[in-house]
Every structure is written in structure tokens, then in C-alpha cells.
Amino acid sequence: MYAEPTVEVPKLQLPADLVAEVSRRGTARPDFRVEGWKPTLFERLARLLGLV
């Protein structure tokens, strides 16, 4: 019988302060809103529809 090859997976060692920062920021929801674009987008749509 052939011996099964074993592969050791190296473990990633991260600094404790980095891990703490990621876990702290991971609970917040990301904010992808762009408030400045909203009026422009609605204005362009209204112009396309002939409402303005």
C-alpha cells in the first residue's frame, strides 16, 4: 500500500491589536450610501421622463 501524503497547513499569525480591531469593526454595518448623488439621479430621471 502507498503511504498517504500529509500536508501541514501553516497557521497565520496576526498581531493581537489587528485581530481586536477587526473584531471591533466587524459588528458595524458598512455605509455605502452616497447622499450627494441622490438629487442628481432623481433629477436626471425626471428629465428623461419629461417631468422637469
mmCIF entry with sequence, helices, sheets and N, C-alpha, C, O atoms, coordinates in Angstrom:
data_MODEL
# 
_entry.id   MODEL 
# 
_entity.id                         1 
_entity.type                       polymer 
_entity.pdbx_number_of_molecules   1 
# 
_entity_poly.entity_id                      1 
_entity_poly.type                           'polypeptide(L)' 
_entity_poly.nstd_linkage                   no 
_entity_poly.nstd_monomer                   no 
_entity_poly.pdbx_seq_one_letter_code       MYAEPTVEVPKLQLPADLVAEVSRRGTARPDFRVEGWKPTLFERLARLLGLV 
_entity_poly.pdbx_seq_one_letter_code_can   MYAEPTVEVPKLQLPADLVAEVSRRGTARPDFRVEGWKPTLFERLARLLGLV 
_entity_poly.pdbx_strand_id                 A 
# 
loop_
_entity_poly_seq.entity_id 
_entity_poly_seq.num 
_entity_poly_seq.mon_id 
_entity_poly_seq.hetero 
1 1  MET n 
1 2  TYR n 
1 3  ALA n 
1 4  GLU n 
1 5  PRO n 
1 6  THR n 
1 7  VAL n 
1 8  GLU n 
1 9  VAL n 
1 10 PRO n 
1 11 LYS n 
1 12 LEU n 
1 13 GLN n 
1 14 LEU n 
1 15 PRO n 
1 16 ALA n 
1 17 ASP n 
1 18 LEU n 
1 19 VAL n 
1 20 ALA n 
1 21 GLU n 
1 22 VAL n 
1 23 SER n 
1 24 ARG n 
1 25 ARG n 
1 26 GLY n 
1 27 THR n 
1 28 ALA n 
1 29 ARG n 
1 30 PRO n 
1 31 ASP n 
1 32 PHE n 
1 33 ARG n 
1 34 VAL n 
1 35 GLU n 
1 36 GLY n 
1 37 TRP n 
1 38 LYS n 
1 39 PRO n 
1 40 THR n 
1 41 LEU n 
1 42 PHE n 
1 43 GLU n 
1 44 ARG n 
1 45 LEU n 
1 46 ALA n 
1 47 ARG n 
1 48 LEU n 
1 49 LEU n 
1 50 GLY n 
1 51 LEU n 
1 52 VAL n 
# 
_struct_asym.id          A 
_struct_asym.entity_id   1 
# 
loop_
_struct_conf.conf_type_id 
_struct_conf.id 
_struct_conf.pdbx_PDB_helix_id 
_struct_conf.beg_label_comp_id 
_struct_conf.beg_label_asym_id 
_struct_conf.beg_label_seq_id 
_struct_conf.pdbx_beg_PDB_ins_code 
_struct_conf.end_label_comp_id 
_struct_conf.end_label_asym_id 
_struct_conf.end_label_seq_id 
_struct_conf.pdbx_end_PDB_ins_code 
_struct_conf.beg_auth_comp_id 
_struct_conf.beg_auth_asym_id 
_struct_conf.beg_auth_seq_id 
_struct_conf.end_auth_comp_id 
_struct_conf.end_auth_asym_id 
_struct_conf.end_auth_seq_id 
_struct_conf.pdbx_PDB_helix_class 
_struct_conf.details 
_struct_conf.pdbx_PDB_helix_length 
HELX_P HELX_P1 AA1 ALA A 16 ? ARG A 25 ? ALA A 16 ARG A 25 1 ? 10 
HELX_P HELX_P2 AA2 TRP A 37 ? LEU A 49 ? TRP A 37 LEU A 49 1 ? 13 
# 
_struct_conf_type.id          HELX_P 
_struct_conf_type.criteria    ? 
_struct_conf_type.reference   ? 
# 
loop_
_atom_site.group_PDB 
_atom_site.id 
_atom_site.type_symbol 
_atom_site.label_atom_id 
_atom_site.label_alt_id 
_atom_site.label_comp_id 
_atom_site.label_asym_id 
_atom_site.label_entity_id 
_atom_site.label_seq_id 
_atom_site.pdbx_PDB_ins_code 
_atom_site.Cartn_x 
_atom_site.Cartn_y 
_atom_site.Cartn_z 
_atom_site.occupancy 
_atom_site.B_iso_or_equiv 
_atom_site.pdbx_formal_charge 
_atom_site.auth_seq_id 
_atom_site.auth_comp_id 
_atom_site.auth_asym_id 
_atom_site.auth_atom_id 
_atom_site.pdbx_PDB_model_num 
ATOM 1   N N  . MET A 1 1  ? 0.839   -1.179 0.000   1.00 0.00 ? 1  MET A N  1 
ATOM 2   C CA . MET A 1 1  ? 0.000   0.000  0.000   1.00 0.00 ? 1  MET A CA 1 
ATOM 3   C C  . MET A 1 1  ? 0.882   1.241  0.000   1.00 0.00 ? 1  MET A C  1 
ATOM 4   O O  . MET A 1 1  ? 2.006   1.243  0.502   1.00 0.00 ? 1  MET A O  1 
ATOM 5   N N  . TYR A 1 2  ? 0.331   2.275  -0.576  1.00 0.00 ? 2  TYR A N  1 
ATOM 6   C CA . TYR A 1 2  ? 1.046   3.535  -0.634  1.00 0.00 ? 2  TYR A CA 1 
ATOM 7   C C  . TYR A 1 2  ? 0.757   4.352  0.627   1.00 0.00 ? 2  TYR A C  1 
ATOM 8   O O  . TYR A 1 2  ? -0.336  4.291  1.191   1.00 0.00 ? 2  TYR A O  1 
ATOM 9   N N  . ALA A 1 3  ? 1.736   5.095  1.040   1.00 0.00 ? 3  ALA A N  1 
ATOM 10  C CA . ALA A 1 3  ? 1.542   5.983  2.189   1.00 0.00 ? 3  ALA A CA 1 
ATOM 11  C C  . ALA A 1 3  ? 0.813   7.240  1.725   1.00 0.00 ? 3  ALA A C  1 
ATOM 12  O O  . ALA A 1 3  ? 1.124   7.786  0.667   1.00 0.00 ? 3  ALA A O  1 
ATOM 13  N N  . GLU A 1 4  ? -0.139  7.689  2.503   1.00 0.00 ? 4  GLU A N  1 
ATOM 14  C CA . GLU A 1 4  ? -0.878  8.896  2.154   1.00 0.00 ? 4  GLU A CA 1 
ATOM 15  C C  . GLU A 1 4  ? -0.018  10.120 2.445   1.00 0.00 ? 4  GLU A C  1 
ATOM 16  O O  . GLU A 1 4  ? 0.542   10.249 3.534   1.00 0.00 ? 4  GLU A O  1 
ATOM 17  N N  . PRO A 1 5  ? 0.085   11.016 1.465   1.00 0.00 ? 5  PRO A N  1 
ATOM 18  C CA . PRO A 1 5  ? 0.888   12.221 1.704   1.00 0.00 ? 5  PRO A CA 1 
ATOM 19  C C  . PRO A 1 5  ? 0.176   13.143 2.710   1.00 0.00 ? 5  PRO A C  1 
ATOM 20  O O  . PRO A 1 5  ? -1.044  13.301 2.670   1.00 0.00 ? 5  PRO A O  1 
ATOM 21  N N  . THR A 1 6  ? 0.932   13.719 3.572   1.00 0.00 ? 6  THR A N  1 
ATOM 22  C CA . THR A 1 6  ? 0.366   14.656 4.540   1.00 0.00 ? 6  THR A CA 1 
ATOM 23  C C  . THR A 1 6  ? 0.917   16.046 4.246   1.00 0.00 ? 6  THR A C  1 
ATOM 24  O O  . THR A 1 6  ? 2.108   16.224 3.990   1.00 0.00 ? 6  THR A O  1 
ATOM 25  N N  . VAL A 1 7  ? 0.041   16.998 4.289   1.00 0.00 ? 7  VAL A N  1 
ATOM 26  C CA . VAL A 1 7  ? 0.419   18.377 4.040   1.00 0.00 ? 7  VAL A CA 1 
ATOM 27  C C  . VAL A 1 7  ? 0.054   19.175 5.289   1.00 0.00 ? 7  VAL A C  1 
ATOM 28  O O  . VAL A 1 7  ? -1.097  19.183 5.726   1.00 0.00 ? 7  VAL A O  1 
ATOM 29  N N  . GLU A 1 8  ? 1.041   19.835 5.844   1.00 0.00 ? 8  GLU A N  1 
ATOM 30  C CA . GLU A 1 8  ? 0.770   20.674 7.005   1.00 0.00 ? 8  GLU A CA 1 
ATOM 31  C C  . GLU A 1 8  ? 0.403   22.076 6.520   1.00 0.00 ? 8  GLU A C  1 
ATOM 32  O O  . GLU A 1 8  ? 1.128   22.681 5.730   1.00 0.00 ? 8  GLU A O  1 
ATOM 33  N N  . VAL A 1 9  ? -0.705  22.570 6.992   1.00 0.00 ? 9  VAL A N  1 
ATOM 34  C CA . VAL A 1 9  ? -1.168  23.891 6.618   1.00 0.00 ? 9  VAL A CA 1 
ATOM 35  C C  . VAL A 1 9  ? -0.588  24.882 7.620   1.00 0.00 ? 9  VAL A C  1 
ATOM 36  O O  . VAL A 1 9  ? -0.834  24.761 8.820   1.00 0.00 ? 9  VAL A O  1 
ATOM 37  N N  . PRO A 1 10 ? 0.181   25.862 7.141   1.00 0.00 ? 10 PRO A N  1 
ATOM 38  C CA . PRO A 1 10 ? 0.744   26.840 8.077   1.00 0.00 ? 10 PRO A CA 1 
ATOM 39  C C  . PRO A 1 10 ? -0.354  27.722 8.662   1.00 0.00 ? 10 PRO A C  1 
ATOM 40  O O  . PRO A 1 10 ? -1.302  28.088 7.967   1.00 0.00 ? 10 PRO A O  1 
ATOM 41  N N  . LYS A 1 11 ? -0.225  28.056 9.919   1.00 0.00 ? 11 LYS A N  1 
ATOM 42  C CA . LYS A 1 11 ? -1.205  28.909 10.582  1.00 0.00 ? 11 LYS A CA 1 
ATOM 43  C C  . LYS A 1 11 ? -0.756  30.361 10.468  1.00 0.00 ? 11 LYS A C  1 
ATOM 44  O O  . LYS A 1 11 ? 0.423   30.684 10.614  1.00 0.00 ? 11 LYS A O  1 
ATOM 45  N N  . LEU A 1 12 ? -1.710  31.205 10.208  1.00 0.00 ? 12 LEU A N  1 
ATOM 46  C CA . LEU A 1 12 ? -1.444  32.624 10.049  1.00 0.00 ? 12 LEU A CA 1 
ATOM 47  C C  . LEU A 1 12 ? -1.357  33.271 11.422  1.00 0.00 ? 12 LEU A C  1 
ATOM 48  O O  . LEU A 1 12 ? -2.288  33.163 12.220  1.00 0.00 ? 12 LEU A O  1 
ATOM 49  N N  . GLN A 1 13 ? -0.267  33.931 11.697  1.00 0.00 ? 13 GLN A N  1 
ATOM 50  C CA . GLN A 1 13 ? -0.066  34.605 12.979  1.00 0.00 ? 13 GLN A CA 1 
ATOM 51  C C  . GLN A 1 13 ? -0.295  36.102 12.786  1.00 0.00 ? 13 GLN A C  1 
ATOM 52  O O  . GLN A 1 13 ? 0.517   36.784 12.160  1.00 0.00 ? 13 GLN A O  1 
ATOM 53  N N  . LEU A 1 14 ? -1.398  36.606 13.324  1.00 0.00 ? 14 LEU A N  1 
ATOM 54  C CA . LEU A 1 14 ? -1.722  38.025 13.225  1.00 0.00 ? 14 LEU A CA 1 
ATOM 55  C C  . LEU A 1 14 ? -1.475  38.700 14.559  1.00 0.00 ? 14 LEU A C  1 
ATOM 56  O O  . LEU A 1 14 ? -1.649  38.085 15.610  1.00 0.00 ? 14 LEU A O  1 
ATOM 57  N N  . PRO A 1 15 ? -1.070  39.969 14.523  1.00 0.00 ? 15 PRO A N  1 
ATOM 58  C CA . PRO A 1 15 ? -0.891  40.699 15.779  1.00 0.00 ? 15 PRO A CA 1 
ATOM 59  C C  . PRO A 1 15 ? -2.222  40.822 16.528  1.00 0.00 ? 15 PRO A C  1 
ATOM 60  O O  . PRO A 1 15 ? -3.278  40.936 15.906  1.00 0.00 ? 15 PRO A O  1 
ATOM 61  N N  . ALA A 1 16 ? -2.170  40.799 17.845  1.00 0.00 ? 16 ALA A N  1 
ATOM 62  C CA . ALA A 1 16 ? -3.382  40.834 18.663  1.00 0.00 ? 16 ALA A CA 1 
ATOM 63  C C  . ALA A 1 16 ? -4.159  42.128 18.467  1.00 0.00 ? 16 ALA A C  1 
ATOM 64  O O  . ALA A 1 16 ? -5.390  42.110 18.482  1.00 0.00 ? 16 ALA A O  1 
ATOM 65  N N  . ASP A 1 17 ? -3.463  43.262 18.282  1.00 0.00 ? 17 ASP A N  1 
ATOM 66  C CA . ASP A 1 17 ? -4.180  44.522 18.101  1.00 0.00 ? 17 ASP A CA 1 
ATOM 67  C C  . ASP A 1 17 ? -4.944  44.553 16.783  1.00 0.00 ? 17 ASP A C  1 
ATOM 68  O O  . ASP A 1 17 ? -6.013  45.156 16.702  1.00 0.00 ? 17 ASP A O  1 
ATOM 69  N N  . LEU A 1 18 ? -4.408  43.911 15.752  1.00 0.00 ? 18 LEU A N  1 
ATOM 70  C CA . LEU A 1 18 ? -5.101  43.844 14.469  1.00 0.00 ? 18 LEU A CA 1 
ATOM 71  C C  . LEU A 1 18 ? -6.354  42.983 14.575  1.00 0.00 ? 18 LEU A C  1 
ATOM 72  O O  . LEU A 1 18 ? -7.405  43.344 14.046  1.00 0.00 ? 18 LEU A O  1 
ATOM 73  N N  . VAL A 1 19 ? -6.245  41.855 15.251  1.00 0.00 ? 19 VAL A N  1 
ATOM 74  C CA . VAL A 1 19 ? -7.395  40.971 15.430  1.00 0.00 ? 19 VAL A CA 1 
ATOM 75  C C  . VAL A 1 19 ? -8.475  41.679 16.242  1.00 0.00 ? 19 VAL A C  1 
ATOM 76  O O  . VAL A 1 19 ? -9.660  41.554 15.933  1.00 0.00 ? 19 VAL A O  1 
ATOM 77  N N  . ALA A 1 20 ? -8.084  42.415 17.268  1.00 0.00 ? 20 ALA A N  1 
ATOM 78  C CA . ALA A 1 20 ? -9.051  43.141 18.087  1.00 0.00 ? 20 ALA A CA 1 
ATOM 79  C C  . ALA A 1 20 ? -9.748  44.226 17.273  1.00 0.00 ? 20 ALA A C  1 
ATOM 80  O O  . ALA A 1 20 ? -10.952 44.430 17.428  1.00 0.00 ? 20 ALA A O  1 
ATOM 81  N N  . GLU A 1 21 ? -9.016  44.924 16.412  1.00 0.00 ? 21 GLU A N  1 
ATOM 82  C CA . GLU A 1 21 ? -9.601  45.985 15.597  1.00 0.00 ? 21 GLU A CA 1 
ATOM 83  C C  . GLU A 1 21 ? -10.592 45.417 14.591  1.00 0.00 ? 21 GLU A C  1 
ATOM 84  O O  . GLU A 1 21 ? -11.656 45.999 14.379  1.00 0.00 ? 21 GLU A O  1 
ATOM 85  N N  . VAL A 1 22 ? -10.266 44.309 13.980  1.00 0.00 ? 22 VAL A N  1 
ATOM 86  C CA . VAL A 1 22 ? -11.163 43.689 13.004  1.00 0.00 ? 22 VAL A CA 1 
ATOM 87  C C  . VAL A 1 22 ? -12.432 43.209 13.689  1.00 0.00 ? 22 VAL A C  1 
ATOM 88  O O  . VAL A 1 22 ? -13.529 43.399 13.163  1.00 0.00 ? 22 VAL A O  1 
ATOM 89  N N  . SER A 1 23 ? -12.299 42.592 14.852  1.00 0.00 ? 23 SER A N  1 
ATOM 90  C CA . SER A 1 23 ? -13.488 42.112 15.542  1.00 0.00 ? 23 SER A CA 1 
ATOM 91  C C  . SER A 1 23 ? -14.341 43.279 16.035  1.00 0.00 ? 23 SER A C  1 
ATOM 92  O O  . SER A 1 23 ? -15.565 43.164 16.088  1.00 0.00 ? 23 SER A O  1 
ATOM 93  N N  . ARG A 1 24 ? -13.717 44.394 16.393  1.00 0.00 ? 24 ARG A N  1 
ATOM 94  C CA . ARG A 1 24 ? -14.471 45.560 16.849  1.00 0.00 ? 24 ARG A CA 1 
ATOM 95  C C  . ARG A 1 24 ? -15.221 46.200 15.685  1.00 0.00 ? 24 ARG A C  1 
ATOM 96  O O  . ARG A 1 24 ? -16.388 46.565 15.828  1.00 0.00 ? 24 ARG A O  1 
ATOM 97  N N  . ARG A 1 25 ? -14.572 46.337 14.551  1.00 0.00 ? 25 ARG A N  1 
ATOM 98  C CA . ARG A 1 25 ? -15.203 46.968 13.387  1.00 0.00 ? 25 ARG A CA 1 
ATOM 99  C C  . ARG A 1 25 ? -16.135 46.024 12.651  1.00 0.00 ? 25 ARG A C  1 
ATOM 100 O O  . ARG A 1 25 ? -16.978 46.490 11.884  1.00 0.00 ? 25 ARG A O  1 
ATOM 101 N N  . GLY A 1 26 ? -16.025 44.741 12.848  1.00 0.00 ? 26 GLY A N  1 
ATOM 102 C CA . GLY A 1 26 ? -16.855 43.778 12.139  1.00 0.00 ? 26 GLY A CA 1 
ATOM 103 C C  . GLY A 1 26 ? -18.312 43.824 12.540  1.00 0.00 ? 26 GLY A C  1 
ATOM 104 O O  . GLY A 1 26 ? -19.161 43.323 11.803  1.00 0.00 ? 26 GLY A O  1 
ATOM 105 N N  . THR A 1 27 ? -18.631 44.406 13.681  1.00 0.00 ? 27 THR A N  1 
ATOM 106 C CA . THR A 1 27 ? -20.019 44.441 14.134  1.00 0.00 ? 27 THR A CA 1 
ATOM 107 C C  . THR A 1 27 ? -20.811 45.576 13.499  1.00 0.00 ? 27 THR A C  1 
ATOM 108 O O  . THR A 1 27 ? -22.040 45.519 13.474  1.00 0.00 ? 27 THR A O  1 
ATOM 109 N N  . ALA A 1 28 ? -20.147 46.598 12.989  1.00 0.00 ? 28 ALA A N  1 
ATOM 110 C CA . ALA A 1 28 ? -20.842 47.740 12.395  1.00 0.00 ? 28 ALA A CA 1 
ATOM 111 C C  . ALA A 1 28 ? -21.267 47.423 10.964  1.00 0.00 ? 28 ALA A C  1 
ATOM 112 O O  . ALA A 1 28 ? -20.573 46.711 10.238  1.00 0.00 ? 28 ALA A O  1 
ATOM 113 N N  . ARG A 1 29 ? -22.419 47.967 10.573  1.00 0.00 ? 29 ARG A N  1 
ATOM 114 C CA . ARG A 1 29 ? -22.865 47.810 9.189   1.00 0.00 ? 29 ARG A CA 1 
ATOM 115 C C  . ARG A 1 29 ? -22.097 48.764 8.295   1.00 0.00 ? 29 ARG A C  1 
ATOM 116 O O  . ARG A 1 29 ? -21.885 49.917 8.671   1.00 0.00 ? 29 ARG A O  1 
ATOM 117 N N  . PRO A 1 30 ? -21.676 48.316 7.127   1.00 0.00 ? 30 PRO A N  1 
ATOM 118 C CA . PRO A 1 30 ? -20.989 49.235 6.217   1.00 0.00 ? 30 PRO A CA 1 
ATOM 119 C C  . PRO A 1 30 ? -21.970 50.269 5.666   1.00 0.00 ? 30 PRO A C  1 
ATOM 120 O O  . PRO A 1 30 ? -23.135 49.958 5.417   1.00 0.00 ? 30 PRO A O  1 
ATOM 121 N N  . ASP A 1 31 ? -21.500 51.476 5.481   1.00 0.00 ? 31 ASP A N  1 
ATOM 122 C CA . ASP A 1 31 ? -22.333 52.557 4.986   1.00 0.00 ? 31 ASP A CA 1 
ATOM 123 C C  . ASP A 1 31 ? -21.919 52.866 3.551   1.00 0.00 ? 31 ASP A C  1 
ATOM 124 O O  . ASP A 1 31 ? -20.907 53.526 3.315   1.00 0.00 ? 31 ASP A O  1 
ATOM 125 N N  . PHE A 1 32 ? -22.710 52.385 2.597   1.00 0.00 ? 32 PHE A N  1 
ATOM 126 C CA . PHE A 1 32 ? -22.393 52.577 1.187   1.00 0.00 ? 32 PHE A CA 1 
ATOM 127 C C  . PHE A 1 32 ? -23.248 53.671 0.547   1.00 0.00 ? 32 PHE A C  1 
ATOM 128 O O  . PHE A 1 32 ? -23.248 53.818 -0.676  1.00 0.00 ? 32 PHE A O  1 
ATOM 129 N N  . ARG A 1 33 ? -23.969 54.430 1.352   1.00 0.00 ? 33 ARG A N  1 
ATOM 130 C CA . ARG A 1 33 ? -24.825 55.466 0.794   1.00 0.00 ? 33 ARG A CA 1 
ATOM 131 C C  . ARG A 1 33 ? -23.993 56.657 0.336   1.00 0.00 ? 33 ARG A C  1 
ATOM 132 O O  . ARG A 1 33 ? -23.005 57.028 0.970   1.00 0.00 ? 33 ARG A O  1 
ATOM 133 N N  . VAL A 1 34 ? -24.409 57.239 -0.765  1.00 0.00 ? 34 VAL A N  1 
ATOM 134 C CA . VAL A 1 34 ? -23.776 58.464 -1.250  1.00 0.00 ? 34 VAL A CA 1 
ATOM 135 C C  . VAL A 1 34 ? -24.894 59.490 -1.351  1.00 0.00 ? 34 VAL A C  1 
ATOM 136 O O  . VAL A 1 34 ? -25.647 59.517 -2.324  1.00 0.00 ? 34 VAL A O  1 
ATOM 137 N N  . GLU A 1 35 ? -24.989 60.324 -0.343  1.00 0.00 ? 35 GLU A N  1 
ATOM 138 C CA . GLU A 1 35 ? -26.104 61.262 -0.264  1.00 0.00 ? 35 GLU A CA 1 
ATOM 139 C C  . GLU A 1 35 ? -26.058 62.311 -1.369  1.00 0.00 ? 35 GLU A C  1 
ATOM 140 O O  . GLU A 1 35 ? -27.106 62.784 -1.807  1.00 0.00 ? 35 GLU A O  1 
ATOM 141 N N  . GLY A 1 36 ? -24.876 62.681 -1.826  1.00 0.00 ? 36 GLY A N  1 
ATOM 142 C CA . GLY A 1 36 ? -24.762 63.726 -2.821  1.00 0.00 ? 36 GLY A CA 1 
ATOM 143 C C  . GLY A 1 36 ? -25.275 63.336 -4.191  1.00 0.00 ? 36 GLY A C  1 
ATOM 144 O O  . GLY A 1 36 ? -25.612 64.212 -4.986  1.00 0.00 ? 36 GLY A O  1 
ATOM 145 N N  . TRP A 1 37 ? -25.346 62.064 -4.489  1.00 0.00 ? 37 TRP A N  1 
ATOM 146 C CA . TRP A 1 37 ? -25.779 61.628 -5.812  1.00 0.00 ? 37 TRP A CA 1 
ATOM 147 C C  . TRP A 1 37 ? -27.291 61.515 -5.932  1.00 0.00 ? 37 TRP A C  1 
ATOM 148 O O  . TRP A 1 37 ? -27.813 61.517 -7.047  1.00 0.00 ? 37 TRP A O  1 
ATOM 149 N N  . LYS A 1 38 ? -27.993 61.420 -4.846  1.00 0.00 ? 38 LYS A N  1 
ATOM 150 C CA . LYS A 1 38 ? -29.426 61.157 -4.914  1.00 0.00 ? 38 LYS A CA 1 
ATOM 151 C C  . LYS A 1 38 ? -30.207 62.239 -5.648  1.00 0.00 ? 38 LYS A C  1 
ATOM 152 O O  . LYS A 1 38 ? -30.982 61.900 -6.542  1.00 0.00 ? 38 LYS A O  1 
ATOM 153 N N  . PRO A 1 39 ? -30.050 63.512 -5.325  1.00 0.00 ? 39 PRO A N  1 
ATOM 154 C CA . PRO A 1 39 ? -30.826 64.524 -6.062  1.00 0.00 ? 39 PRO A CA 1 
ATOM 155 C C  . PRO A 1 39 ? -30.479 64.546 -7.543  1.00 0.00 ? 39 PRO A C  1 
ATOM 156 O O  . PRO A 1 39 ? -31.369 64.717 -8.376  1.00 0.00 ? 39 PRO A O  1 
ATOM 157 N N  . THR A 1 40 ? -29.224 64.380 -7.885  1.00 0.00 ? 40 THR A N  1 
ATOM 158 C CA . THR A 1 40 ? -28.819 64.401 -9.283  1.00 0.00 ? 40 THR A CA 1 
ATOM 159 C C  . THR A 1 40 ? -29.442 63.234 -10.044 1.00 0.00 ? 40 THR A C  1 
ATOM 160 O O  . THR A 1 40 ? -29.909 63.404 -11.170 1.00 0.00 ? 40 THR A O  1 
ATOM 161 N N  . LEU A 1 41 ? -29.451 62.059 -9.436  1.00 0.00 ? 41 LEU A N  1 
ATOM 162 C CA . LEU A 1 41 ? -30.019 60.894 -10.092 1.00 0.00 ? 41 LEU A CA 1 
ATOM 163 C C  . LEU A 1 41 ? -31.520 61.084 -10.329 1.00 0.00 ? 41 LEU A C  1 
ATOM 164 O O  . LEU A 1 41 ? -32.023 60.796 -11.415 1.00 0.00 ? 41 LEU A O  1 
ATOM 165 N N  . PHE A 1 42 ? -32.229 61.568 -9.311  1.00 0.00 ? 42 PHE A N  1 
ATOM 166 C CA . PHE A 1 42 ? -33.665 61.777 -9.477  1.00 0.00 ? 42 PHE A CA 1 
ATOM 167 C C  . PHE A 1 42 ? -33.957 62.887 -10.490 1.00 0.00 ? 42 PHE A C  1 
ATOM 168 O O  . PHE A 1 42 ? -34.935 62.815 -11.234 1.00 0.00 ? 42 PHE A O  1 
ATOM 169 N N  . GLU A 1 43 ? -33.111 63.900 -10.511 1.00 0.00 ? 43 GLU A N  1 
ATOM 170 C CA . GLU A 1 43 ? -33.297 64.980 -11.475 1.00 0.00 ? 43 GLU A CA 1 
ATOM 171 C C  . GLU A 1 43 ? -33.099 64.467 -12.894 1.00 0.00 ? 43 GLU A C  1 
ATOM 172 O O  . GLU A 1 43 ? -33.859 64.825 -13.794 1.00 0.00 ? 43 GLU A O  1 
ATOM 173 N N  . ARG A 1 44 ? -32.093 63.639 -13.100 1.00 0.00 ? 44 ARG A N  1 
ATOM 174 C CA . ARG A 1 44 ? -31.862 63.088 -14.446 1.00 0.00 ? 44 ARG A CA 1 
ATOM 175 C C  . ARG A 1 44 ? -33.011 62.188 -14.888 1.00 0.00 ? 44 ARG A C  1 
ATOM 176 O O  . ARG A 1 44 ? -33.442 62.238 -16.040 1.00 0.00 ? 44 ARG A O  1 
ATOM 177 N N  . LEU A 1 45 ? -33.508 61.355 -13.949 1.00 0.00 ? 45 LEU A N  1 
ATOM 178 C CA . LEU A 1 45 ? -34.644 60.505 -14.295 1.00 0.00 ? 45 LEU A CA 1 
ATOM 179 C C  . LEU A 1 45 ? -35.876 61.323 -14.625 1.00 0.00 ? 45 LEU A C  1 
ATOM 180 O O  . LEU A 1 45 ? -36.618 60.991 -15.550 1.00 0.00 ? 45 LEU A O  1 
ATOM 181 N N  . ALA A 1 46 ? -36.098 62.387 -13.877 1.00 0.00 ? 46 ALA A N  1 
ATOM 182 C CA . ALA A 1 46 ? -37.257 63.239 -14.141 1.00 0.00 ? 46 ALA A CA 1 
ATOM 183 C C  . ALA A 1 46 ? -37.112 63.912 -15.513 1.00 0.00 ? 46 ALA A C  1 
ATOM 184 O O  . ALA A 1 46 ? -38.098 64.049 -16.238 1.00 0.00 ? 46 ALA A O  1 
ATOM 185 N N  . ARG A 1 47 ? -35.903 64.329 -15.869 1.00 0.00 ? 47 ARG A N  1 
ATOM 186 C CA . ARG A 1 47 ? -35.693 64.942 -17.186 1.00 0.00 ? 47 ARG A CA 1 
ATOM 187 C C  . ARG A 1 47 ? -35.936 63.922 -18.306 1.00 0.00 ? 47 ARG A C  1 
ATOM 188 O O  . ARG A 1 47 ? -36.515 64.255 -19.341 1.00 0.00 ? 47 ARG A O  1 
ATOM 189 N N  . LEU A 1 48 ? -35.490 62.682 -18.090 1.00 0.00 ? 48 LEU A N  1 
ATOM 190 C CA . LEU A 1 48 ? -35.720 61.658 -19.100 1.00 0.00 ? 48 LEU A CA 1 
ATOM 191 C C  . LEU A 1 48 ? -37.208 61.395 -19.298 1.00 0.00 ? 48 LEU A C  1 
ATOM 192 O O  . LEU A 1 48 ? -37.662 61.142 -20.414 1.00 0.00 ? 48 LEU A O  1 
ATOM 193 N N  . LEU A 1 49 ? -37.952 61.459 -18.217 1.00 0.00 ? 49 LEU A N  1 
ATOM 194 C CA . LEU A 1 49 ? -39.384 61.207 -18.297 1.00 0.00 ? 49 LEU A CA 1 
ATOM 195 C C  . LEU A 1 49 ? -40.193 62.448 -18.682 1.00 0.00 ? 49 LEU A C  1 
ATOM 196 O O  . LEU A 1 49 ? -41.408 62.376 -18.867 1.00 0.00 ? 49 LEU A O  1 
ATOM 197 N N  . GLY A 1 50 ? -39.499 63.592 -18.800 1.00 0.00 ? 50 GLY A N  1 
ATOM 198 C CA . GLY A 1 50 ? -40.166 64.826 -19.187 1.00 0.00 ? 50 GLY A CA 1 
ATOM 199 C C  . GLY A 1 50 ? -40.951 65.476 -18.059 1.00 0.00 ? 50 GLY A C  1 
ATOM 200 O O  . GLY A 1 50 ? -41.878 66.245 -18.312 1.00 0.00 ? 50 GLY A O  1 
ATOM 201 N N  . LEU A 1 51 ? -40.595 65.178 -16.835 1.00 0.00 ? 51 LEU A N  1 
ATOM 202 C CA . LEU A 1 51 ? -41.328 65.751 -15.704 1.00 0.00 ? 51 LEU A CA 1 
ATOM 203 C C  . LEU A 1 51 ? -40.763 67.097 -15.254 1.00 0.00 ? 51 LEU A C  1 
ATOM 204 O O  . LEU A 1 51 ? -41.405 67.813 -14.486 1.00 0.00 ? 51 LEU A O  1 
ATOM 205 N N  . VAL A 1 52 ? -39.583 67.440 -15.721 1.00 0.00 ? 52 VAL A N  1 
ATOM 206 C CA . VAL A 1 52 ? -38.960 68.720 -15.309 1.00 0.00 ? 52 VAL A CA 1 
ATOM 207 C C  . VAL A 1 52 ? -38.734 69.564 -16.524 1.00 0.00 ? 52 VAL A C  1 
ATOM 208 O O  . VAL A 1 52 ? -38.223 70.679 -16.415 1.00 0.00 ? 52 VAL A O  1 
# 
